[in-house]
């Protein structure tokens, strides 16, 4: 009978065969599932960005456009700085609008007291508020109370005339002035904060030709 398994001849190098390697390579266990793709970027919430902005010590006064032009160290950091600056600007606008609304509401309240304050001004011009009298004390208390609410009078004799603040009810030529100057205050003007409540009615001295 012929031997079908060839025997190595002398001088031939016999390579050892790892019986388990072939089965492992061809078996189903050799199929390795690919790892799930990793992403370099993680989804960040708005709160995460704001917290990171605080940790970075970002200035709330940053301008959004200036931050956008900054040299980025990281893509997320640029977005974080921009969002922080936009939030700071939004907060400042909101606070400014809230202050204007507060001034408007205060003005609506104290506007009802302006006729009383006008009477006090007229009484003061006539000398009725001189001396230590109960009427003088009441006038002082009323003026102090409205001042605490933010009401501020303006319009003083001798100051320059301003078309934005004063209403000229009469003009009088005068050689003593070189520019339009308040000669007399007929009705005091008032502001509440930055809000003009009422313009001052004045007599204006204009340069004589």
MOMOVEN-V576628 format. One record per helix or strand of 2 or more residues. SS is the DSSP state (2 for helix, 1 for strand). FROM is the first residue (numbers start at 1). TO is the last residue. If there is no record, write none. Layout:
BEGIN
<<SS | FROM | TO> <SS | FROM | TO>>
END
This chain:
BEGIN
<<2 | 19 | 26> <2 | 28 | 30> <2 | 46 | 56> <2 | 64 | 68> <2 | 75 | 125> <2 | 134 | 148> <1 | 151 | 154> <1 | 166 | 174> <1 | 181 | 187> <1 | 189 | 192> <1 | 195 | 198> <1 | 200 | 207>>
END
